[in-house]
Amino acid sequence: MLRMLGLVALLLAGCRASEPGEADQADQAQPAGINFTAPAPAGVALSLTRLDCGHAEFKDMNGFFSDTPGVYPPGPGKVTDSCYLIRHGDQQMVWDTGLPAETKDKPMQQNGMTAAIDRTLADQLQQLGVKPEDVDVLGISHIHGDHIGQAAQFTNARLVIGKRDFQMIEGKPEDSLKGWRAQGKQVTLISGDTDIFGNGTVTAIHLPGHTPDHLGLLVKLKSGPVLLSGDVYHTTIAREKKSLPSFNTSREQSLQSMDKFEALAKQTGAKVIIQHEPNDIGKLPAFPQAAE
């Protein structure tokens, strides 16, 4: 989302492939046979908890979030920044890591935007009895600074991320993922829909356009599937009007991914949660409670 930490220049720059052997990297293309409508398998305890990963205010919502005039009402607006803890049996997965922890004490201010967090991700996880080093899987929707801001503390986890996103940020000062580039670190690089645990419960959905290999997430809870947007949309208005910001890497791919997202939501009957939409916070139980 946020054009912070030099990410606009980064997205416009060419990407350099990672050198082989730097990490235990496994490429995951779209596997055959993912059944999006199959019910959650019996015997697997699965829960989803929303974590507060920040908030941002903008002086000009339309100027920031739309490449078309008049999509948003004139003037300022606010978005939230949501991350999630997914408990899969005895495994813990974190989806996105929000704004940098330092914005708790020093809000980020630039380009008509003010962004900050109220609580760190580690603090919220501690309340849930989870230490960063105990997280088994870290899923990242994309490489913008409001989604990888607190990622560096989870390097014990297997990183699940879009392949070209991971390559694009390598060697940049804002690379919060450099802890996974060392030899022996587990990295799953995605270029298609991917079953994260191998049993159909949690699937990364390939939705390129906002960034080259942007991802959403489908979580099949017993109470019903939940579809997390990443940044395929930033707001309900964007979803209703199929609007996108000018800093997306591909307008054509963005629109195709919106169509794919809507088709999947309809096919599965999933509860759609737009991660930056304040009105979608209430679609899940309030922290520290979890949806099951």
Backbone as numpy.savetxt, mean C-alpha at the origin, in Angstrom:
# Nx Ny Nz CAx CAy CAz Cx Cy Cz
1.39 8.47 -2.78 0.57 9.67 -2.78 1.42 10.92 -2.78
2.15 11.17 -1.74 2.76 12.46 -1.52 4.02 12.62 -2.36
4.13 13.81 -2.97 5.33 14.11 -3.76 6.41 14.59 -2.81
6.87 13.66 -1.98 7.85 13.99 -0.96 9.13 13.25 -1.22
10.18 13.71 -0.58 11.46 13.01 -0.60 11.97 12.79 -2.02
11.62 13.70 -2.93 12.14 13.61 -4.29 11.51 12.54 -5.14
10.31 12.07 -4.77 9.75 10.93 -5.49 9.22 11.29 -6.86
8.83 12.53 -7.08 8.38 12.90 -8.41 9.53 12.76 -9.40
10.69 13.28 -9.04 11.85 13.13 -9.91 12.20 11.67 -10.09
12.04 10.91 -9.03 12.34 9.48 -9.10 11.43 8.78 -10.08
10.14 9.10 -10.04 9.19 8.42 -10.90 9.41 8.76 -12.36
9.98 9.93 -12.62 10.24 10.32 -13.99 11.57 9.80 -14.51
12.39 9.31 -13.58 13.71 8.82 -13.96 13.64 7.38 -14.41
14.65 6.95 -15.14 14.72 5.55 -15.51 15.06 4.68 -14.32
14.69 3.41 -14.38 14.99 2.51 -13.27 16.17 1.62 -13.65
16.89 1.18 -12.61 18.05 0.31 -12.82 17.77 -1.01 -12.14
17.93 -2.10 -12.84 17.64 -3.41 -12.28 18.61 -3.74 -11.16
18.13 -4.47 -10.15 18.99 -4.89 -9.05 20.01 -5.90 -9.54
21.17 -5.86 -8.96 22.20 -6.82 -9.32 21.85 -8.19 -8.76
22.02 -9.25 -9.52 21.71 -10.58 -9.01 22.58 -10.92 -7.81
21.98 -11.61 -6.85 22.72 -12.07 -5.69 22.72 -11.11 -4.53
22.20 -9.90 -4.72 22.18 -8.94 -3.64 21.22 -9.36 -2.54
20.15 -10.01 -2.90 19.17 -10.47 -1.93 18.54 -11.74 -2.47
17.84 -12.44 -1.60 17.14 -13.66 -2.01 15.84 -13.26 -2.67
15.95 -12.85 -3.95 14.81 -12.29 -4.66 14.12 -13.37 -5.50
12.80 -13.40 -5.39 12.01 -14.34 -6.17 10.99 -13.56 -6.97
11.04 -13.68 -8.30 10.06 -13.02 -9.14 8.76 -13.82 -9.15
7.65 -13.10 -9.01 6.34 -13.75 -9.02 5.49 -13.13 -10.11
5.34 -13.84 -11.22 4.40 -13.42 -12.25 3.02 -13.96 -11.89
2.01 -13.56 -12.65 0.65 -13.97 -12.33 0.51 -15.48 -12.43
0.16 -16.16 -11.33 0.02 -17.60 -11.38 -1.32 -18.01 -11.98
-1.34 -19.16 -12.60 -2.60 -19.67 -13.11 -3.43 -20.21 -11.95
-4.74 -20.02 -12.06 -5.63 -20.71 -11.13 -5.97 -19.98 -9.85
-5.66 -18.69 -9.71 -6.13 -17.96 -8.54 -7.64 -17.85 -8.63
-8.30 -18.34 -7.61 -9.77 -18.31 -7.57 -10.19 -17.21 -6.61
-10.52 -16.06 -7.15 -10.82 -14.92 -6.31 -12.14 -15.08 -5.56
-13.04 -15.90 -6.09 -14.36 -16.04 -5.46 -14.45 -17.22 -4.50
-13.41 -18.04 -4.41 -13.44 -19.17 -3.47 -13.50 -18.64 -2.04
-14.24 -19.30 -1.17 -14.31 -18.85 0.22 -12.98 -19.02 0.93
-12.83 -18.32 2.02 -11.62 -18.47 2.83 -11.50 -19.91 3.30
-10.32 -20.51 3.24 -10.17 -21.89 3.66 -10.45 -22.07 5.14
-11.08 -23.19 5.47 -11.38 -23.48 6.88 -10.10 -23.76 7.64
-10.12 -23.42 8.91 -8.98 -23.75 9.77 -7.86 -22.75 9.79
-7.99 -21.66 9.01 -6.96 -20.62 9.00 -7.52 -19.39 9.70
-6.96 -19.06 10.85 -7.38 -17.86 11.57 -6.84 -16.64 10.84
-7.72 -15.72 10.47 -7.33 -14.55 9.69 -8.04 -13.33 10.25
-7.27 -12.26 10.45 -7.87 -11.01 10.93 -7.17 -9.83 10.30
-7.86 -8.69 10.32 -7.37 -7.46 9.68 -7.61 -6.29 10.62
-6.54 -5.59 10.99 -6.62 -4.44 11.89 -6.08 -3.21 11.19
-6.86 -2.13 11.21 -6.38 -0.87 10.64 -5.43 -0.18 11.62
-4.32 0.32 11.07 -3.34 1.09 11.82 -3.31 2.51 11.26
-3.21 3.49 12.14 -3.19 4.89 11.71 -1.77 5.29 11.33
-1.55 5.54 10.06 -0.21 5.84 9.57 -0.05 7.28 9.12
-0.97 8.15 9.55 -0.78 9.56 9.28 -1.99 10.24 8.68
-1.82 11.51 8.37 -2.86 12.33 7.77 -2.20 13.49 7.07
-2.90 14.06 6.10 -2.34 15.18 5.34 -3.44 16.15 4.97
-3.10 17.43 4.96 -4.00 18.49 4.54 -3.41 19.18 3.32
-4.29 19.55 2.38 -3.87 20.15 1.12 -4.62 21.46 0.91
-3.92 22.48 0.48 -4.57 23.76 0.19 -5.43 23.69 -1.06
-5.06 22.80 -1.99 -5.78 22.69 -3.26 -5.91 21.21 -3.62
-7.02 20.61 -3.23 -7.22 19.17 -3.47 -7.19 18.84 -4.96
-7.87 19.64 -5.76 -7.94 19.32 -7.18 -6.57 19.46 -7.84
-5.83 20.48 -7.44 -4.51 20.67 -8.03 -3.56 19.54 -7.74
-3.72 18.92 -6.59 -2.82 17.83 -6.22 -3.30 16.48 -6.74
-4.60 16.22 -6.63 -5.12 14.87 -6.85 -5.82 14.64 -8.18
-5.90 15.64 -9.02 -6.58 15.44 -10.30 -5.84 16.14 -11.43
-5.74 15.45 -12.56 -5.16 16.06 -13.76 -6.23 16.73 -14.61
-7.45 16.80 -14.08 -8.58 17.39 -14.79 -9.21 18.47 -13.91
-9.48 19.64 -14.43 -10.09 20.70 -13.61 -11.50 20.32 -13.13
-11.86 20.80 -11.95 -13.22 20.71 -11.48 -13.67 19.39 -10.90
-12.76 18.46 -10.69 -13.15 17.16 -10.12 -13.49 17.31 -8.64
-12.65 18.03 -7.92 -12.87 18.27 -6.49 -13.43 19.67 -6.29
-14.21 19.88 -5.23 -14.65 21.24 -4.91 -13.44 22.14 -4.71
-13.56 23.42 -5.05 -12.43 24.33 -4.89 -11.98 24.40 -3.43
-10.66 24.54 -3.27 -10.15 24.77 -1.93 -9.48 23.57 -1.29
-9.35 23.63 0.04 -8.56 22.64 0.76 -9.30 21.32 0.99
-8.53 20.35 1.47 -9.10 19.05 1.82 -8.11 18.22 2.62
-8.60 17.09 3.12 -7.78 16.22 3.96 -7.86 14.78 3.46
-6.79 14.05 3.70 -6.79 12.60 3.49 -6.18 11.94 4.72
-6.45 10.67 4.86 -5.82 9.88 5.91 -4.75 8.99 5.28
-4.01 8.29 6.11 -2.99 7.36 5.63 -3.13 6.09 6.46
-3.58 5.02 5.83 -3.90 3.79 6.54 -2.91 2.68 6.23
-2.51 1.97 7.27 -1.73 0.74 7.16 -2.54 -0.36 7.83
-2.08 -1.60 7.74 -2.88 -2.71 8.25 -1.99 -3.82 8.81
-2.49 -4.46 9.86 -1.89 -5.69 10.38 -2.81 -6.83 10.01
-2.25 -7.83 9.35 -2.99 -9.03 8.97 -2.40 -10.20 9.74
-3.21 -10.81 10.56 -2.77 -12.01 11.29 -3.27 -13.23 10.52
-2.33 -14.05 10.09 -2.63 -15.25 9.30 -2.09 -16.44 10.08
-2.98 -17.10 10.84 -2.50 -18.14 11.74 -1.52 -17.54 12.73
-0.32 -18.14 12.79 0.70 -17.59 13.70 1.65 -16.63 12.98
1.30 -16.23 11.77 2.13 -15.29 11.02 1.53 -13.89 11.06
2.41 -12.90 11.04 2.00 -11.50 11.07 2.44 -10.82 9.77
1.51 -10.12 9.15 1.83 -9.36 7.95 1.43 -7.91 8.15
2.30 -6.99 7.77 1.99 -5.57 7.76 1.86 -5.12 6.31
0.79 -4.36 6.03 0.57 -3.83 4.68 0.75 -2.31 4.72
1.79 -1.83 4.06 2.19 -0.43 4.00 2.65 0.06 5.37
3.49 1.12 5.34 4.10 1.58 6.60 3.95 3.08 6.83
3.24 3.79 5.97 2.86 5.16 6.25 3.96 6.19 6.14
3.66 7.34 6.71 4.60 8.46 6.71 5.79 8.18 7.63
6.90 8.87 7.42 8.07 8.68 8.29 7.76 9.00 9.74
8.41 8.27 10.64 8.17 8.45 12.08 8.54 9.86 12.55
9.51 10.47 11.91 9.94 11.80 12.36 8.88 12.87 12.15
7.85 12.60 11.32 6.79 13.59 11.13 5.88 13.69 12.35
6.06 12.81 13.32 5.30 12.93 14.57 5.69 14.20 15.31
6.97 14.52 15.31 7.47 15.70 16.01 7.67 16.89 15.08
7.84 16.62 13.80 8.08 17.69 12.84 7.27 17.42 11.57
6.04 17.94 11.50 5.21 17.72 10.31 5.92 18.16 9.03
5.64 17.45 7.97 6.21 17.77 6.67 5.35 18.84 5.99
5.98 19.89 5.50 5.27 20.97 4.85 5.95 21.31 3.53
5.20 21.13 2.43 5.73 21.48 1.12 4.62 21.43 0.10
4.74 22.24 -0.93 3.82 22.23 -2.07 2.36 22.33 -1.64
2.07 23.17 -0.63 0.70 23.33 -0.19 0.15 22.18 0.60
1.04 21.36 1.15 0.65 20.16 1.89 1.30 20.18 3.26
0.55 19.73 4.27 1.09 19.48 5.60 0.75 18.06 5.99
1.76 17.24 6.33 1.54 15.82 6.61 2.27 15.42 7.87
1.64 14.54 8.67 2.24 14.12 9.93 1.57 12.84 10.42
2.19 12.21 11.41 1.59 11.08 12.10 1.33 11.48 13.55
0.37 10.81 14.18 0.09 11.01 15.60 0.74 9.93 16.46
0.86 8.72 15.92 1.49 7.60 16.61 2.35 6.84 15.62
3.46 6.33 16.07 4.29 5.51 15.18 3.65 4.14 14.98
4.06 3.52 13.91 3.59 2.17 13.62 4.04 1.20 14.70
5.28 1.31 15.15 5.81 0.43 16.19 5.02 0.54 17.49
4.62 1.76 17.82 3.85 1.98 19.04 2.49 1.28 18.96
1.84 1.37 17.83 0.54 0.72 17.66 0.68 -0.81 17.66
1.71 -1.30 17.00 1.93 -2.75 16.98 2.24 -3.27 18.38
2.99 -2.49 19.14 3.29 -2.90 20.51 2.00 -3.07 21.32
1.04 -2.19 21.11 -0.25 -2.30 21.80 -0.97 -3.59 21.41
-0.67 -4.10 20.22 -1.28 -5.35 19.75 -0.41 -6.56 20.07
0.69 -6.35 20.78 1.56 -7.45 21.17 2.49 -7.92 20.08
2.79 -7.04 19.14 3.65 -7.40 18.00 4.86 -6.47 17.98
6.05 -7.05 17.91 7.27 -6.28 17.74 7.63 -6.24 16.25
8.26 -5.16 15.78 8.64 -5.10 14.37 9.45 -6.30 13.91
10.35 -6.79 14.78 11.19 -7.93 14.39 10.40 -9.24 14.31
9.18 -9.25 14.81 8.35 -10.46 14.77 7.46 -10.51 13.54
7.44 -9.46 12.73 6.60 -9.43 11.53 7.22 -10.34 10.47
6.39 -11.24 9.93 6.87 -12.23 8.96 6.87 -11.73 7.53
5.86 -10.91 7.19 5.72 -10.43 5.81 5.42 -8.94 5.85
6.15 -8.17 5.04 5.84 -6.77 4.85 5.41 -6.58 3.40
4.16 -6.21 3.21 3.65 -5.93 1.88 3.61 -4.43 1.64
4.11 -3.99 0.49 4.17 -2.57 0.15 3.38 -2.35 -1.14
2.39 -1.47 -1.07 1.58 -1.22 -2.27 2.38 -0.52 -3.35
3.24 0.42 -2.94 4.09 1.13 -3.90 5.11 1.97 -3.13
6.01 2.61 -3.87 7.21 3.18 -3.25 7.11 4.63 -2.86
5.93 5.23 -2.85 5.83 6.62 -2.42 6.07 6.73 -0.91
6.57 7.91 -0.51 7.06 8.08 0.85 6.04 7.93 1.94
4.75 8.07 1.62 3.71 7.88 2.63 3.28 6.42 2.75
3.96 5.54 2.03 3.69 4.10 2.12 4.91 3.31 2.57
6.10 3.89 2.45 7.32 3.19 2.89 8.04 3.95 4.00
7.39 4.95 4.59 8.06 5.84 5.52 8.63 5.18 6.76
8.00 4.09 7.23 8.47 3.40 8.43 8.86 1.95 8.13
9.23 1.68 6.88 9.51 0.31 6.46 10.80 -0.25 7.04
11.79 0.61 7.28 13.15 0.14 7.59 13.24 -0.72 8.84
12.25 -0.62 9.73 12.30 -1.39 10.98 11.82 -2.83 10.82
11.40 -3.22 9.61 10.82 -4.55 9.41 11.71 -5.46 8.57
13.02 -5.25 8.57 13.90 -5.99 7.66 14.03 -7.47 7.99
13.50 -7.92 9.13 13.45 -9.36 9.39 12.37 -10.04 8.56
11.44 -9.26 8.04 10.29 -9.81 7.31 10.64 -10.07 5.84
9.87 -10.95 5.22 9.91 -11.10 3.77 9.19 -9.90 3.15
9.86 -9.21 2.26 9.28 -8.05 1.59 8.54 -8.50 0.34
7.29 -8.06 0.21 6.47 -8.33 -0.97 6.18 -6.98 -1.63
6.64 -6.80 -2.87 6.56 -5.49 -3.52 6.58 -5.67 -5.02
6.04 -4.69 -5.74 6.13 -4.70 -7.20 7.57 -4.64 -7.66
7.89 -5.44 -8.65 9.27 -5.59 -9.10 9.87 -4.27 -9.56
9.18 -3.56 -10.47 9.75 -2.33 -11.01 9.77 -1.21 -9.97
8.85 -1.24 -9.02 8.91 -0.27 -7.93 10.19 -0.47 -7.11
10.49 -1.71 -6.78 11.67 -2.02 -5.98 12.94 -1.61 -6.72
12.97 -1.85 -8.02 14.13 -1.49 -8.81 14.27 0.03 -8.96
13.15 0.71 -9.08 13.16 2.14 -9.38 13.79 2.97 -8.26
13.55 2.57 -7.02 14.00 3.39 -5.89 15.42 3.04 -5.46
15.99 2.01 -6.01 17.32 1.56 -5.59 18.37 2.65 -5.79
19.19 2.85 -4.76 20.28 3.80 -4.85 19.89 5.24 -4.62
18.60 5.50 -4.40 18.14 6.86 -4.16 18.23 7.19 -2.66
18.40 8.45 -2.32 18.49 8.82 -0.90 17.26 8.43 -0.09
16.10 8.40 -0.75 14.85 8.08 -0.06 14.53 6.59 -0.06
15.51 5.75 -0.36 15.27 4.31 -0.42 15.14 3.73 0.99
13.90 3.67 1.48 13.64 3.06 2.79 13.67 1.54 2.73
13.91 0.99 1.55 13.91 -0.47 1.37 15.32 -1.03 1.19
16.33 -0.21 1.42 17.70 -0.67 1.17 18.10 -1.80 2.12
17.41 -1.95 3.25 17.70 -3.05 4.16 17.40 -4.41 3.59
16.63 -4.46 2.49 16.33 -5.74 1.83 17.24 -6.01 0.64
18.22 -5.18 0.41 19.09 -5.37 -0.76 20.35 -6.15 -0.40
20.51 -6.45 0.88 21.67 -7.23 1.31 21.45 -8.71 1.01
22.53 -9.43 0.85 22.46 -10.86 0.55 21.75 -11.59 1.68
20.85 -12.50 1.32 20.14 -13.31 2.29 18.79 -12.78 2.70
18.47 -11.53 2.36 17.16 -10.98 2.68 16.12 -11.55 1.70
14.93 -11.78 2.23 13.87 -12.38 1.42 13.03 -11.27 0.78
12.96 -11.31 -0.54 12.19 -10.33 -1.30 11.39 -11.06 -2.36
10.08 -10.83 -2.37 9.22 -11.36 -3.42 8.84 -10.21 -4.33
9.34 -10.24 -5.57 9.10 -9.18 -6.53 7.94 -9.57 -7.43
6.95 -8.70 -7.50 5.67 -9.04 -8.12 5.47 -8.29 -9.43
5.03 -9.00 -10.44 4.62 -8.38 -11.70 3.28 -8.92 -12.16
2.53 -9.53 -11.24 1.20 -10.05 -11.52 0.51 -10.39 -10.21
-0.76 -10.74 -10.27 -1.49 -11.11 -9.06 -0.78 -12.28 -8.37
-0.63 -12.19 -7.05 0.21 -13.15 -6.32 -0.44 -13.57 -5.01
-0.55 -14.87 -4.82 -1.07 -15.46 -3.58 0.05 -15.44 -2.54
-0.09 -14.62 -1.52 1.03 -14.36 -0.61 1.32 -15.54 0.30
0.30 -16.20 0.83 0.51 -17.31 1.75 0.28 -18.68 1.10
-0.09 -18.70 -0.16 -0.24 -19.96 -0.88 -1.53 -20.69 -0.63
-2.50 -20.06 0.04 -3.76 -20.75 0.32 -4.98 -19.92 -0.06
-4.77 -18.83 -0.78 -5.87 -18.03 -1.27 -6.44 -17.02 -0.29
-5.87 -16.92 0.89 -6.44 -16.01 1.89 -6.08 -14.55 1.64
-4.86 -14.32 1.20 -4.36 -12.95 1.00 -3.67 -12.88 -0.36
-4.17 -12.01 -1.23 -3.64 -11.94 -2.59 -3.25 -10.50 -2.92
-2.04 -10.32 -3.37 -1.61 -9.02 -3.90 -2.15 -8.88 -5.32
-2.82 -7.77 -5.58 -3.45 -7.53 -6.88 -2.61 -6.53 -7.66
-2.17 -6.92 -8.84 -1.31 -6.07 -9.66 -2.14 -4.99 -10.32
-1.89 -3.73 -9.96 -2.66 -2.59 -10.44 -1.71 -1.47 -10.88
-0.97 -1.68 -11.95 0.03 -0.67 -12.35 -0.62 0.61 -12.86
0.16 1.68 -12.80 -0.30 2.96 -13.32 0.02 4.11 -12.39
-0.33 3.94 -11.11 0.08 4.97 -10.14 1.60 4.96 -10.02
2.16 3.77 -9.93 3.58 3.51 -10.10 3.68 2.30 -11.02
4.89 1.97 -11.50 4.99 0.92 -12.52 4.43 -0.44 -12.13
4.61 -0.87 -10.87 4.08 -2.16 -10.42 3.31 -1.98 -9.11
2.42 -1.01 -9.10 1.58 -0.73 -7.94 0.68 -1.93 -7.62
0.39 -2.12 -6.31 -0.39 -3.27 -5.85 -1.55 -2.84 -4.97
-2.63 -3.61 -5.03 -3.69 -3.59 -4.04 -3.66 -4.91 -3.29
-4.62 -5.13 -2.38 -4.59 -6.35 -1.57 -6.02 -6.85 -1.33
-6.23 -8.13 -1.59 -7.50 -8.80 -1.31 -7.30 -9.72 -0.11
-8.11 -9.51 0.93 -8.03 -10.30 2.16 -9.37 -11.00 2.36
-9.34 -12.33 2.36 -10.59 -13.11 2.46 -10.89 -13.47 3.91
-11.51 -12.54 4.59 -11.94 -12.79 5.97 -13.16 -13.70 5.97
-13.40 -14.36 7.10 -14.59 -15.20 7.21 -15.86 -14.37 7.13
-15.78 -13.13 7.59 -16.93 -12.23 7.54 -17.17 -11.66 6.15
-16.24 -11.90 5.25 -16.36 -11.41 3.88 -15.06 -10.80 3.40
-14.82 -10.83 2.10 -13.56 -10.31 1.56 -13.47 -8.79 1.69
-12.24 -8.33 1.84 -11.92 -6.90 1.91 -10.89 -6.60 0.83
-11.11 -5.52 0.09 -10.21 -5.13 -0.98 -9.60 -3.78 -0.65
-8.29 -3.79 -0.39 -7.56 -2.57 -0.04 -7.00 -1.95 -1.32
-7.14 -0.64 -1.44 -6.93 0.03 -2.72 -5.48 0.34 -3.06
-4.57 0.35 -2.03 -3.31 1.03 -2.32 -3.65 2.45 -2.71
-3.08 2.94 -3.81 -3.43 4.27 -4.32 -4.03 4.20 -5.71
-4.73 3.10 -6.02 -5.44 3.08 -7.30 -6.47 4.20 -7.31
-7.02 4.50 -6.12 -7.79 5.72 -5.87 -7.25 6.34 -4.59
-7.37 7.67 -4.50 -7.02 8.35 -3.25 -8.26 8.72 -2.44
-9.39 8.87 -3.10 -10.61 9.34 -2.46 -11.83 8.69 -3.09
-12.96 8.82 -2.43 -14.23 8.36 -3.01 -14.57 9.14 -4.27
-14.28 10.43 -4.26 -14.52 11.24 -5.46 -13.73 10.70 -6.64
-12.49 10.33 -6.41 -11.66 9.78 -7.49 -12.27 8.50 -8.03
-12.81 7.67 -7.14 -13.44 6.42 -7.58 -14.70 6.70 -8.39
-15.51 7.62 -7.92 -16.76 7.93 -8.61 -16.53 8.54 -9.98
-15.48 9.35 -10.11 -15.23 10.10 -11.34 -14.06 9.55 -12.16
-13.46 8.45 -11.69 -12.30 7.87 -12.37 -11.23 8.94 -12.62
-10.95 9.66 -11.56 -9.97 10.74 -11.63 -8.63 10.27 -11.09
-7.55 10.83 -11.61 -6.23 10.45 -11.14 -5.31 11.65 -11.15
-4.27 11.61 -10.33 -3.33 12.73 -10.27 -2.37 12.75 -11.44
-1.81 13.91 -11.68 -0.92 14.06 -12.83 0.40 13.34 -12.65
0.76 12.99 -11.40 2.05 12.35 -11.18 2.01 10.83 -11.30
0.86 10.23 -11.65 0.86 8.80 -11.95 1.80 8.51 -13.12
2.41 7.34 -13.11 3.39 7.03 -14.15 2.75 6.72 -15.50
1.48 6.24 -15.50 0.81 5.95 -16.75 -0.69 6.18 -16.58
-1.23 7.12 -17.34 -2.67 7.37 -17.28 -3.44 6.17 -17.83
-2.97 5.63 -18.94 -3.66 4.50 -19.56 -3.70 3.30 -18.62
-2.56 2.95 -18.03 -2.53 1.83 -17.10 -3.37 2.11 -15.86
-3.36 3.35 -15.40 -4.16 3.71 -14.22 -5.64 3.43 -14.47
-6.15 3.84 -15.62 -7.56 3.63 -15.94 -7.86 2.13 -16.10
-6.94 1.40 -16.70 -7.12 -0.05 -16.83 -7.15 -0.72 -15.46
-6.29 -0.25 -14.56 -6.26 -0.82 -13.21 -7.52 -0.48 -12.43
-8.06 0.71 -12.64 -9.34 1.04 -12.02 -10.43 0.08 -12.49
-10.46 -0.21 -13.78 -11.44 -1.16 -14.31 -11.24 -2.54 -13.70
-10.01 -2.97 -13.60 -9.72 -4.28 -13.01 -10.15 -4.32 -11.55
-9.86 -3.26 -10.82 -10.22 -3.17 -9.40 -11.74 -3.26 -9.24
-12.48 -2.53 -10.06 -13.94 -2.55 -9.96 -14.51 -3.91 -10.34
-13.93 -4.53 -11.36 -14.39 -5.86 -11.75 -14.16 -6.88 -10.64
-13.01 -6.78 -9.98 -12.70 -7.70 -8.89 -13.62 -7.45 -7.69
-13.89 -6.19 -7.39 -14.80 -5.86 -6.30 -16.19 -6.45 -6.57
-16.65 -6.34 -7.81 -17.96 -6.88 -8.17 -17.95 -8.40 -8.15
-16.90 -8.99 -8.68 -16.79 -10.45 -8.76 -16.78 -11.09 -7.38
-16.08 -10.48 -6.46 -15.92 -11.07 -5.12 -16.93 -10.57 -4.11
-17.60 -9.46 -4.42 -18.47 -8.83 -3.44 -17.70 -8.23 -2.28
-16.45 -7.87 -2.52 -15.57 -7.40 -1.45 -15.97 -6.02 -0.94
-15.68 -5.79 0.31 -15.79 -4.46 0.90 -14.57 -3.67 0.44
-14.81 -2.59 -0.28 -13.73 -1.77 -0.80 -13.32 -0.73 0.24
-12.02 -0.66 0.51 -11.48 0.35 1.41 -10.42 1.14 0.67
-10.69 2.44 0.51 -9.73 3.35 -0.09 -8.82 3.84 1.04
-7.58 3.52 0.95 -6.68 3.68 2.10 -6.48 5.12 2.54
-6.67 6.08 1.63 -6.51 7.50 1.98 -7.85 8.20 2.25
-8.96 7.49 2.16 -10.27 8.11 2.32 -10.70 8.11 3.79
-10.81 9.28 4.41 -11.21 9.32 5.83 -12.54 8.63 6.11
-13.47 8.71 5.18 -14.78 8.09 5.40 -14.75 6.57 5.37
-13.64 5.99 4.90 -13.53 4.53 4.86 -12.92 3.95 6.12
-12.44 4.80 7.02 -11.86 4.30 8.27 -12.87 3.47 9.04
-14.12 3.91 9.07 -15.16 3.22 9.82 -15.64 1.92 9.21
-15.11 1.53 8.06 -15.51 0.25 7.46 -14.89 -0.95 8.17
-13.88 -0.68 9.00 -13.28 -1.72 9.82 -13.46 -1.35 11.29
-13.41 -2.33 12.19 -13.50 -2.01 13.62 -12.43 -1.03 14.04
-12.75 -0.19 15.02 -11.80 0.81 15.49 -10.63 0.12 16.20
-9.43 0.63 15.98 -8.24 0.14 16.66 -8.48 0.15 18.17
-8.08 -0.89 18.87 -7.24 -2.04 18.47 -8.03 -3.28 18.04
-9.33 -3.13 17.81 -10.14 -4.28 17.41 -9.80 -4.68 15.97
-10.13 -5.92 15.63 -9.82 -6.45 14.30 -11.08 -7.00 13.65
-11.12 -6.94 12.32 -12.14 -7.63 11.55 -11.69 -9.07 11.34
-12.62 -10.00 11.43 -12.27 -11.42 11.26 -13.16 -12.08 10.21
